[in-house]
Amino acid sequence: MRLSRHAIAAALAIAFCVPAFAAPFAYVSNQASGTVSVIDTAKDEVVRTLSGEGKLGKNVRGIVADHTGKTLFVVDAKGGKIDALDVATDKLKAQIPVGDSPEGLGLSANGELLAACLEDDNAVALVDVKTLKVTKHIALAGKNPEHCVFSPDGALLLASNENSNDIDVVDLKAGVTRGTVKSSGHPRGIAFLPGTHTAYVAAETANAVDVVDADKRSVVRTIASALRSAGAIASADGKTVYIANGGAGSVSVIDIATNKVVADIPVGKRPWNMALTRDGKKLYVANGRSNSVSVIDTATRKPVREIAVGELPWGVAIP
């Protein structure tokens, strides 16, 4: 049977799109390239590069994937918007204006709400994932927020404020900040322990991690890490927190039972933000100055591969 040209094209399109949903992928926002590298986590290879048909901004930062894995949300800092990108087609579903100089993105545990930190507005924009519309702007007490992270129950939002050296605690039901927590120095990445209001916040200039009780709005412990702590992520079982150290070129492993660093894993230059696979077996680390992503085996606590991506990778998202 002879197929028409249109039928062949359709078949090829289907073949190209199916893997985006059938296999586990890691998505890397390349800040200077204005692209997203797609890594097949089974092979640890870049298999596609997305650009929203060339419409992603040239200063892409925060990145998250929706719960279906079909849509990526990517910050365009220069354009003051969030780009909603269809993974299968590389087409933009929407460009959502949020405010001046957005950087970090957070997704609520139920997948219904996005939060974008607006550095120049000293505010947080909340976006409805279904309607792709901004539902609220919340003014912060601190200055120059970078990372916005929801508590696991969706009641609170923490925002790390670089210029005021503190962390806003936002009551999402009331839609207001309840106050700030003083950081040990230049707060960056935030990782909540599952099922709690306890967060581990990287303190970059202190080379440390602050353990924050969000309900009490206080630092209950400070843990020494390594030079220029930046990214933070917690394991799904709540037993481990990983801290990317931008100056040391390493990832510190914190054992939550003892609140001590039990390993320092070498990676690339200026590691920044990270993502774990759903099974927790591999950690993907964006190396901003190496233009690469390091892959860490979390069981052995050793790097197993370094993957070349675009220019100045900022973060990683895994649905």
Buried (B, 14 or more C-beta within 10 A) or exposed (E): EEEEEEEEEEEEEEEEBEBBEEEBBBBBBBBBBBBBBBBBBEEBEBEBBBBBEEBBBEBBBBBBBBEEBBBBBBBBBBBBBBBBBBBBBBEBBBBBEBBEBBBBBBBBBEBBBBBBBBBBBBBBBBBBBEEBEBEBBBBBBBBBBBBBBBBBBBBBBBBBBBEBBBBBBBBBEEBEBBBBBBBBBBBBBBBBBBEBBBBBBBBBBBBBBBBBBBBEBEBEEBBEBBEBBBBBBBBEEBBBBBBBBBBBBBBBBBEBEEBEBEBBBEBBEBBBBBBBBEEBEBBBBBBBBBBBBBBBBBEEBEBEBBBEBBEBBBBBBBB
